[in-house]
Amino acid sequence: MQLELTQSTRGPRIAVIGKTESSEDHLVDPSSELVDAIYWERVLRARAIPPAEKLLDGPRLFDYACRITKAGIRHQYPSATDREIEQILANRMALKRRLEGRT
């Protein structure tokens, strides 16, 4: 059995995954103490990351988002070349900047 913290429309939930007496996965409401403990553990892990690593996380996340977006574009336009996919991505990023009021 495994516990996993998830987010639902009703707030944080704990998914109990694996075999239980009823052989089904369950969702239970976590106590506020458990949610706080999990949050605090994440804060402590983030604080332990060296500043140089934190600085690199932005470009890494951007690169990851671009790779995911390109995969979606490739799925949408299967016959597109790599150059065309890059151009579609650039167009989408330019549109996003315009919609946000930046040029």
C-alpha positions as CSV (number, residue, x, y, z in Angstrom):
1,M,0.0,0.0,0.0
2,Q,1.2,3.5,-0.9
3,L,0.1,7.0,0.2
4,E,0.1,9.9,-2.3
5,L,-0.9,13.5,-1.6
6,T,-3.2,14.8,-4.4
7,Q,-5.2,17.9,-5.1
8,S,-8.9,17.8,-5.8
9,T,-11.6,20.4,-6.1
10,R,-12.3,19.9,-2.4
11,G,-8.6,20.5,-1.4
12,P,-5.7,18.2,-0.6
13,R,-6.5,14.5,-0.5
14,I,-4.5,11.4,0.3
15,A,-4.8,8.6,-2.2
16,V,-4.3,5.2,-0.6
17,I,-2.9,3.2,-3.5
18,G,-2.6,-0.6,-3.6
19,K,-4.4,-3.5,-2.0
20,T,-6.8,-2.8,0.8
21,E,-9.5,-4.9,2.4
22,S,-11.9,-3.9,-0.4
23,S,-9.2,-4.2,-3.2
24,E,-9.9,-0.6,-4.3
25,D,-7.9,2.6,-4.2
26,H,-9.3,5.1,-1.7
27,L,-9.3,8.8,-1.2
28,V,-9.3,10.1,2.4
29,D,-9.2,13.7,3.7
30,P,-5.7,14.3,5.3
31,S,-5.4,16.0,8.6
32,S,-4.2,19.6,8.6
33,E,-1.2,18.4,10.6
34,L,-0.2,16.0,7.8
35,V,-0.7,18.6,5.1
36,D,1.4,21.1,7.1
37,A,4.1,18.4,7.7
38,I,4.2,17.6,4.0
39,Y,4.4,21.3,3.0
40,W,7.1,22.0,5.6
41,E,9.1,19.0,4.3
42,R,8.9,20.5,0.8
43,V,10.0,23.9,2.1
44,L,13.0,22.4,3.8
45,R,14.0,20.4,0.7
46,A,13.8,23.7,-1.4
47,R,15.9,25.5,1.2
48,A,18.6,22.8,0.9
49,I,19.0,23.3,-2.8
50,P,22.1,25.4,-3.5
51,P,21.4,28.9,-5.0
52,A,23.2,28.0,-8.3
53,E,20.8,25.0,-8.8
54,K,17.8,27.2,-8.1
55,L,19.1,29.7,-10.7
56,L,19.3,26.9,-13.3
57,D,15.8,25.6,-12.5
58,G,14.2,28.5,-14.5
59,P,15.9,27.7,-17.8
60,R,15.5,23.9,-17.2
61,L,11.7,24.4,-16.7
62,F,11.5,26.6,-19.8
63,D,13.4,23.9,-21.9
64,Y,11.1,21.2,-20.5
65,A,8.0,23.2,-21.4
66,C,9.3,23.9,-24.9
67,R,10.0,20.2,-25.4
68,I,6.5,19.3,-24.3
69,T,4.9,22.0,-26.5
70,K,7.0,20.8,-29.5
71,A,5.8,17.3,-28.9
72,G,2.2,18.6,-29.0
73,I,2.9,20.5,-32.1
74,R,4.5,17.5,-33.7
75,H,1.3,15.5,-32.8
76,Q,-0.9,18.2,-34.2
77,Y,1.2,18.6,-37.4
78,P,2.8,15.1,-38.0
79,S,4.3,16.1,-41.4
80,A,5.9,19.3,-40.1
81,T,9.7,19.6,-40.3
82,D,11.8,20.5,-37.2
83,R,12.2,24.0,-38.6
84,E,8.4,24.4,-39.0
85,I,7.8,23.1,-35.5
86,E,10.3,25.7,-34.2
87,Q,8.5,28.4,-36.1
88,I,5.1,27.4,-34.8
89,L,6.5,27.4,-31.3
90,A,8.0,30.9,-31.8
91,N,4.7,32.1,-33.2
92,R,2.8,30.7,-30.1
93,M,5.3,32.3,-27.8
94,A,4.9,35.7,-29.6
95,L,1.2,35.4,-29.4
96,K,1.4,34.7,-25.6
97,R,3.6,37.8,-25.1
98,R,1.1,40.0,-27.1
99,L,-1.9,38.6,-25.1
100,E,0.0,39.4,-21.9
101,G,0.5,43.0,-23.1
102,R,4.3,42.6,-23.7
103,T,6.0,42.9,-27.1
